[in-house]
């Protein structure tokens, strides 16, 4: 069917930021005495809001992360973005296809608003996403895998959740979309396709060029 709204994750779907942010996070946690590899970070934190990092570290170590952790982590990530960040291959083509077929779309990310805008500005995609189409877990309090963010985005955009499609690259994002009653297309980039499928993805793809066809907006 043609969807009334397509909701796009940002990190790993539009901006190729996950390799950068997970490397920085693993290095910082290890520096603080919580040994973490890049693969650990991808497995445990991909697609989650920052409060989840605090919760996991406290549960595993019995120690809280220091005051100012989020600010310093974000500063380190933003510095790395300036040097390394690029758009996901095919992301701009997807946005142009959605616009050409007049399919409403928006962005819904677990990241803070400042993070989202920094990333979009750096890769040159900000012009495709007006302010009223950008949603963050900051807007709702509970990030993925809770459905709150996706339901909030659909409500603001005036769409029935049952007629929304979500594009996600993390199991938590897939779980959130399914909990919201939405179809979800799993982009198997850093996350193996099997994990996205096990979380409940409606369909899986490995190249962004495949997605317009899956969404029914390609000739």
URMO-V404984 format. One record per residue. N is the residue number from 0. RES is the residue in one small letter. SS is DSSP state (alpha for helix, beta for strand, coil for the rest). PHI is phi in radians with two decimals (* if undefined). Layout:
n & res & ss & phi
N & RES & SS & PHI
N & RES & SS & PHI
This chain:
n & res & ss & phi
0 & x & coil & *
1 & x & coil & -1.42
2 & x & coil & -1.44
3 & x & coil & -1.42
4 & x & beta & -2.75
5 & x & beta & -1.95
6 & x & beta & -1.86
7 & x & beta & -1.86
8 & x & coil & -1.19
9 & x & coil & -1.77
10 & x & beta & -1.18
11 & x & coil & 1.59
12 & x & coil & -1.95
13 & x & coil & -1.77
14 & x & beta & -1.89
15 & x & coil & -1.43
16 & x & coil & -1.68
17 & x & alpha & -1.07
18 & x & alpha & -1.05
19 & x & alpha & -1.26
20 & x & alpha & -1.15
21 & x & alpha & -1.28
22 & x & alpha & -1.14
23 & x & alpha & -1.10
24 & x & alpha & -1.12
25 & x & alpha & -1.06
26 & x & alpha & -1.13
27 & x & alpha & -1.21
28 & x & alpha & -1.09
29 & x & alpha & -1.09
30 & x & alpha & -1.03
31 & x & coil & -1.51
32 & x & coil & 1.63
33 & x & coil & -2.11
34 & x & coil & -0.91
35 & x & coil & -2.49
36 & x & coil & -1.60
37 & x & alpha & -1.01
38 & x & alpha & -1.11
39 & x & alpha & -1.03
40 & x & alpha & -1.12
41 & x & alpha & -1.07
42 & x & alpha & -1.13
43 & x & alpha & -1.65
44 & x & alpha & -2.19
45 & x & coil & -1.03
46 & x & coil & 1.38
47 & x & coil & -1.95
48 & x & coil & -1.32
49 & x & alpha & -1.11
50 & x & alpha & -1.07
51 & x & alpha & -1.16
52 & x & alpha & -1.06
53 & x & alpha & -1.06
54 & x & alpha & -1.10
55 & x & alpha & -1.16
56 & x & alpha & -1.11
57 & x & alpha & -1.12
58 & x & alpha & -1.15
59 & x & alpha & -1.44
60 & x & alpha & -1.93
61 & x & coil & 1.35
62 & x & coil & -2.11
63 & x & coil & -1.49
64 & x & coil & -1.19
65 & x & coil & -1.21
66 & x & coil & -0.98
67 & x & coil & 1.51
68 & x & alpha & -0.99
69 & x & alpha & -1.06
70 & x & alpha & -1.09
71 & x & alpha & -1.24
72 & x & alpha & -1.03
73 & x & alpha & -1.12
74 & x & alpha & -1.08
75 & x & alpha & -1.16
76 & x & alpha & -1.14
77 & x & alpha & -1.07
78 & x & alpha & -1.10
79 & x & alpha & -1.19
80 & x & alpha & -0.99
81 & x & alpha & -1.01
82 & x & alpha & -1.57
83 & x & alpha & -2.23
84 & x & coil & -1.20
85 & x & coil & -2.40
86 & x & beta & -1.27
87 & x & coil & -1.10
88 & x & coil & -1.00
89 & x & coil & 1.58
90 & x & alpha & -1.14
91 & x & alpha & -1.15
92 & x & alpha & -1.07
93 & x & alpha & -1.10
94 & x & alpha & -1.07
95 & x & alpha & -1.17
96 & x & alpha & -1.15
97 & x & alpha & -1.05
98 & x & alpha & -1.16
99 & x & alpha & -1.10
100 & x & coil & -1.60
101 & x & coil & 0.97
102 & x & coil & -1.66
103 & x & coil & -1.04
104 & x & beta & -2.54
105 & x & beta & -2.66
106 & x & beta & -2.02
107 & x & beta & -2.41
108 & x & beta & -2.24
109 & x & coil & -1.25
110 & x & coil & -1.27
111 & x & coil & -1.13
112 & x & alpha & -1.00
113 & x & alpha & -1.09
114 & x & alpha & -1.09
115 & x & alpha & -1.01
116 & x & alpha & -1.20
117 & x & alpha & -1.03
118 & x & alpha & -1.16
119 & x & alpha & -1.10
120 & x & alpha & -1.08
121 & x & alpha & -1.12
122 & x & alpha & -1.68
123 & x & coil & 1.41
124 & x & coil & -1.80
125 & x & alpha & -1.04
126 & x & alpha & -1.13
127 & x & alpha & -1.53
128 & x & coil & -2.32
129 & x & coil & -1.03
130 & x & alpha & -0.95
131 & x & alpha & -1.36
132 & x & alpha & -2.00
133 & x & beta & -1.96
134 & x & beta & -2.19
135 & x & beta & -2.22
136 & x & alpha & -1.02
137 & x & alpha & -1.03
138 & x & alpha & -1.30
139 & x & coil & -2.16
140 & x & coil & 1.65
141 & x & coil & -1.88
142 & x & coil & -1.53
143 & x & coil & -1.05
144 & x & coil & -1.55
145 & x & coil & -1.14
146 & x & coil & -1.43
147 & x & alpha & -0.93
148 & x & alpha & -1.12
149 & x & alpha & -1.19
150 & x & alpha & -1.13
151 & x & alpha & -1.10
152 & x & alpha & -1.07
153 & x & alpha & -1.11
154 & x & alpha & -1.10
155 & x & alpha & -1.12
156 & x & alpha & -1.44
157 & x & coil & 1.28
158 & x & coil & -2.03
159 & x & coil & -1.28
160 & x & alpha & -0.90
161 & x & alpha & -1.18
162 & x & alpha & -1.99
163 & x & beta & -1.92
164 & x & beta & -2.08
165 & x & beta & -1.95
166 & x & beta & -1.99
167 & x & beta & -2.39
168 & x & coil & -2.10
169 & x & coil & -2.22
170 & x & alpha & -1.01
171 & x & alpha & -1.11
172 & x & alpha & -1.15
173 & x & alpha & -1.10
174 & x & alpha & -1.04
175 & x & alpha & -1.12
176 & x & alpha & -1.13
177 & x & alpha & -1.14
178 & x & alpha & -1.13
179 & x & coil & -1.46
180 & x & coil & 1.39
181 & x & coil & -1.94
182 & x & beta & -1.20
183 & x & beta & -2.50
184 & x & beta & -1.82
185 & x & beta & -1.61
186 & x & beta & -1.57
187 & x & coil & -1.51
188 & x & coil & -1.83
189 & x & coil & -1.30
190 & x & coil & -1.56
191 & x & coil & -1.01
192 & x & alpha & -0.98
193 & x & alpha & -1.07
194 & x & alpha & -1.22
195 & x & alpha & -1.19
196 & x & alpha & -1.14
197 & x & alpha & -1.13
198 & x & alpha & -1.33
199 & x & coil & 2.01
200 & x & coil & -1.02
201 & x & coil & -1.16
202 & x & beta & -2.67
203 & x & beta & -2.16
204 & x & beta & -2.63
205 & x & coil & -2.09
206 & x & coil & -2.25
207 & x & alpha & -1.05
208 & x & alpha & -1.12
209 & x & alpha & -1.33
210 & x & alpha & -1.18
211 & x & alpha & -0.95
212 & x & alpha & -1.13
213 & x & alpha & -1.12
214 & x & coil & -1.49
215 & x & coil & 1.31
216 & x & coil & -2.17
217 & x & coil & -2.18
218 & x & coil & -1.40
